[in-house]
């Protein structure tokens, strides 16, 4: 078992105003979540180089594997608008019950980290990732390269 890294989260108020707004947009997106099985609503909001904000919420399915994560929903919305130059994404979530601490930081799952890394490769940028507590009390500001070092991507598929 490895040690967990030190908590480097900060209060929402310590972020730039634009990042605070992105975190709030992610929180607002949780209202659109369909989470009847986990009862854990997740919201994501991303901003592109054009300044456009796209939101997504998780959409659960009885066969769990067909569920859609909030981050994936936001990325698909940006893709469908042909606005793929993502510069930052915020994610947050909260339980409908009391099973999880609302001050706990929410991070993208492995699948979503891979999807964010693919978008980072499209625009040749290290996307900022704002991992927010469910109550927006704290935010871990990081990057996709830090969350998914040595990502598998297009260059992994081409011969040397």
C-alpha positions as CSV (number, residue, x, y, z in Angstrom):
1,X,0.0,0.0,0.0
2,X,1.3,3.5,-0.9
3,X,1.0,6.6,1.1
4,X,-1.5,9.2,-0.1
5,X,0.0,12.5,-1.2
6,X,-0.3,15.4,1.2
7,X,-3.5,17.4,0.9
8,X,-2.7,20.5,-1.2
9,X,-6.3,21.6,-1.6
10,X,-7.2,25.2,-1.0
11,X,-10.4,27.2,-0.3
12,X,-12.5,28.0,-3.3
13,X,-12.0,31.7,-2.6
14,X,-8.2,31.3,-3.1
15,X,-8.7,30.5,-6.8
16,X,-8.9,33.0,-9.7
17,X,-12.4,34.3,-10.2
18,X,-12.7,32.4,-13.5
19,X,-11.8,29.1,-11.8
20,X,-14.3,29.8,-9.0
21,X,-17.0,30.3,-11.7
22,X,-16.0,27.0,-13.3
23,X,-16.3,25.2,-10.0
24,X,-19.7,26.7,-9.4
25,X,-20.8,25.7,-12.9
26,X,-19.8,22.1,-12.1
27,X,-21.7,22.2,-8.9
28,X,-24.8,23.6,-10.8
29,X,-24.5,20.7,-13.2
30,X,-25.0,18.2,-10.4
31,X,-28.7,19.2,-10.4
32,X,-29.0,17.5,-13.8
33,X,-27.5,14.2,-12.6
34,X,-29.5,11.0,-13.0
35,X,-28.1,8.8,-10.2
36,X,-30.8,6.5,-8.9
37,X,-28.4,3.7,-8.1
38,X,-25.3,5.3,-6.4
39,X,-27.3,8.3,-5.3
40,X,-24.1,10.3,-6.0
41,X,-24.6,13.3,-8.3
42,X,-21.6,14.4,-10.2
43,X,-21.2,17.6,-12.3
44,X,-18.5,18.8,-14.5
45,X,-17.8,22.1,-16.3
46,X,-15.1,22.8,-18.8
47,X,-13.9,25.9,-20.6
48,X,-12.3,26.0,-24.0
49,X,-9.9,28.5,-25.5
50,X,-12.8,30.3,-27.0
51,X,-14.2,31.0,-23.5
52,X,-17.2,28.8,-24.0
53,X,-18.2,26.7,-20.9
54,X,-19.7,23.3,-21.4
55,X,-21.4,21.3,-18.6
56,X,-22.1,17.7,-18.0
57,X,-23.8,15.5,-15.3
58,X,-23.5,11.8,-14.7
59,X,-26.2,9.6,-16.2
60,X,-26.5,6.2,-14.5
61,X,-27.9,3.1,-16.1
62,X,-29.0,-0.1,-14.4
63,X,-26.1,-2.0,-16.0
64,X,-23.6,0.4,-14.5
65,X,-21.0,-0.1,-17.3
66,X,-23.3,1.9,-19.6
67,X,-23.4,4.9,-17.3
68,X,-21.9,8.2,-18.5
69,X,-19.7,10.3,-16.3
70,X,-20.1,14.0,-15.9
71,X,-16.7,14.7,-17.3
72,X,-17.4,12.6,-20.4
73,X,-20.7,14.3,-20.9
74,X,-19.0,17.8,-20.8
75,X,-16.3,16.6,-23.2
76,X,-18.8,15.2,-25.6
77,X,-20.7,18.5,-25.5
78,X,-17.5,20.4,-26.4
79,X,-16.7,17.9,-29.1
80,X,-20.2,18.2,-30.6
81,X,-19.7,22.0,-30.8
82,X,-16.3,21.4,-32.6
83,X,-14.8,23.4,-29.7
84,X,-12.1,20.9,-28.5
85,X,-9.4,23.2,-27.2
86,X,-10.2,22.6,-23.5
87,X,-8.1,24.6,-21.1
88,X,-9.6,23.6,-17.8
89,X,-12.2,21.3,-16.3
90,X,-13.9,21.3,-12.9
91,X,-15.6,18.3,-11.3
92,X,-17.6,18.0,-8.1
93,X,-20.1,15.6,-6.6
94,X,-22.2,14.9,-3.6
95,X,-24.3,12.1,-2.2
96,X,-28.0,12.3,-1.8
97,X,-27.6,10.4,1.4
98,X,-25.1,10.8,4.2
99,X,-22.8,8.0,3.1
100,X,-20.0,10.4,2.0
101,X,-18.4,13.4,3.6
102,X,-19.5,16.5,1.6
103,X,-16.1,18.1,2.2
104,X,-14.3,15.2,0.4
105,X,-12.5,16.1,-2.9
106,X,-14.0,14.5,-6.0
107,X,-11.5,13.5,-8.8
108,X,-12.1,12.1,-12.3
109,X,-12.2,8.4,-12.6
110,X,-9.5,6.6,-14.7
111,X,-11.6,6.5,-17.9
112,X,-12.3,10.3,-17.6
113,X,-8.6,11.0,-17.0
114,X,-7.8,9.2,-20.2
115,X,-10.5,11.2,-22.1
116,X,-9.2,14.5,-20.7
117,X,-5.6,13.5,-21.7
118,X,-6.8,12.9,-25.2
119,X,-8.3,16.4,-25.4
120,X,-5.1,17.8,-24.0
121,X,-3.2,16.1,-26.8
122,X,-5.6,17.6,-29.4
123,X,-4.7,21.1,-28.3
124,X,-1.2,20.4,-27.1
125,X,-1.8,21.7,-23.6
126,X,-1.8,20.4,-20.1
127,X,-5.4,20.9,-19.1
128,X,-6.0,22.3,-15.6
129,X,-8.2,20.0,-13.5
130,X,-10.1,21.5,-10.6
131,X,-11.2,18.7,-8.2
132,X,-13.8,20.2,-5.9
133,X,-15.3,19.1,-2.7
134,X,-19.0,18.3,-2.9
135,X,-19.8,21.4,-0.8
136,X,-17.2,23.6,-2.8
137,X,-15.3,24.2,0.5
138,X,-12.0,23.0,-0.9
139,X,-10.5,22.6,-4.4
140,X,-7.4,20.6,-5.5
141,X,-6.0,22.5,-8.5
142,X,-3.9,20.2,-10.6
143,X,-3.4,19.1,-14.2
144,X,-4.1,16.1,-16.3
145,X,-0.4,15.4,-16.6
146,X,-0.2,15.2,-12.8
147,X,-3.4,13.0,-12.5
148,X,-2.4,10.7,-15.4
149,X,1.4,10.7,-15.9
150,X,2.7,8.7,-18.9
151,X,-0.8,8.6,-20.4
152,X,-1.4,6.2,-23.3
153,X,-2.2,8.2,-26.4
154,X,-1.9,8.6,-30.1
155,X,1.9,8.5,-29.9
156,X,1.7,5.2,-28.1
157,X,0.1,3.7,-31.2
158,X,2.6,4.8,-33.8
159,X,5.8,2.9,-34.5
160,X,9.0,4.7,-33.4
